[in-house]
Amino acid sequence: MLFQAPKRKARRMPNELSKPEPVIQKGFGTEMPPQKILVDIYFDQRGLAGQGTTFYQHYEQADWHSPKGTPYRNWKLLANEWIFNYEQEQKLRRRLRENLRSSQIQ
């Protein structure tokens, strides 16, 4: 070849578009308020992916403070309590449905 074809340059994306939000927190539960991505991951690992957003919005509206005004120190304890209460509510609803069905059959 007499001449070389010009090399193509790769298009670079702006940094803010190519990189996700960096996780600054360690994820132990003591960093308050938590990053939403950590809450979503935590709830997804427990099989309740949809509840993570509800949990986060509820406590975000409360500014991560108790009804008495005391700030919460560990969001994972709150999340575990939330998950326990949610599962108990689901069990109660299931029992009520089964009782309703059995009373309709008789």
SULDAWO-V417443 format. One record per residue. N is the residue number from 1. RES is the residue in one small letter. D_FIRST is the distance of its C-alpha to the first C-alpha in whole Angstrom. Layout:
# SULDAWO-V417443
n & res & d_first
N & RES & D_FIRST
N & RES & D_FIRST
This chain:
# SULDAWO-V417443
n & res & d_first
1 & m & 0
2 & l & 4
3 & f & 6
4 & q & 7
5 & a & 9
6 & p & 13
7 & k & 15
8 & r & 18
9 & k & 21
10 & a & 24
11 & r & 27
12 & r & 30
13 & m & 34
14 & p & 37
15 & n & 38
16 & e & 42
17 & l & 40
18 & s & 38
19 & k & 41
20 & p & 44
21 & e & 47
22 & p & 48
23 & v & 51
24 & i & 53
25 & q & 56
26 & k & 57
27 & g & 58
28 & f & 62
29 & g & 64
30 & t & 65
31 & e & 63
32 & m & 64
33 & p & 63
34 & p & 61
35 & q & 57
36 & k & 57
37 & i & 54
38 & l & 56
39 & v & 59
40 & d & 57
41 & i & 56
42 & y & 59
43 & f & 61
44 & d & 58
45 & q & 59
46 & r & 62
47 & g & 61
48 & l & 62
49 & a & 59
50 & g & 61
51 & q & 64
52 & g & 61
53 & t & 61
54 & t & 65
55 & f & 66
56 & y & 63
57 & q & 65
58 & h & 68
59 & y & 68
60 & e & 66
61 & q & 68
62 & a & 71
63 & d & 69
64 & w & 69
65 & h & 73
66 & s & 76
67 & p & 78
68 & k & 80
69 & g & 78
70 & t & 77
71 & p & 73
72 & y & 71
73 & r & 70
74 & n & 68
75 & w & 66
76 & k & 66
77 & l & 70
78 & l & 70
79 & a & 67
80 & n & 69
81 & e & 72
82 & w & 70
83 & i & 69
84 & f & 73
85 & n & 74
86 & y & 72
87 & e & 72
88 & q & 76
89 & e & 76
90 & q & 74
91 & k & 76
92 & l & 79
93 & r & 78
94 & r & 77
95 & r & 81
96 & l & 82
97 & r & 80
98 & e & 81
99 & n & 85
100 & l & 85
101 & r & 83
102 & s & 86
103 & s & 89
104 & q & 88
105 & i & 88
106 & q & 91
